[in-house]
């Protein structure tokens, strides 16, 4: 995995470079201090992943991501930042970012990048909860929430109608008891549907179900 790092904090850049270069499957192929550097390195170094801060002088991370992801065969973009503002999360995911991580434990970045390379979206802790809430809130705020839902039969053709119904309710933030009440089924049946959904979609937990749904709304 070829990685480019862009962050205006030299200590963060060096720490990430050391940790990632020590991994047998990761090579840091470029480091920059702003979005302009990130866009240039993305074009010149042919990385698989660009790891970006959001707030940087000059060209910020969001503007850089927009430029990077507009390329014909763009690398994956993962944000690593101290900012978990709702506006940043929405803009990052709407641009097509593959991940949004909060700067906490540098050692956790490499596993996150591997997950991204495996085709999974990586949203960390609070960011995941807020992304799901933002997505559910957007649908709930309309006069006809069902009209705002994506065509689940197209997005999840492998699921049954009842399983798609459970997916939509989970994405709206309902727990198992609330899903059971809304869909007129027992909690045991809900649990069985969730197990089936996870197996069919190759997901690990119900929060990932909500994220898949939320991203479909974008």
Secondary structure, DSSP 8 states (H G I E B T S, - for coil): -EEEEE-S-HHHHHHHHHHHHTSTT-EEEEEESSHHHHHHHHHHS--SEEEE-SS-SSS-HHHHHHHHHTSTT--EEEEEES---HHHHHHHHHHT-SEEEESS-THHHHHHHHHHHTT--EE-HHHHHHHHHHHHHHHHTSS-HHHHS--HHHHTTTS-HHHHHHHHHHHTT--HHHHHHHHT--HHHHHHHHHHHHHHHT-SSHHHHHHHHHHHH-
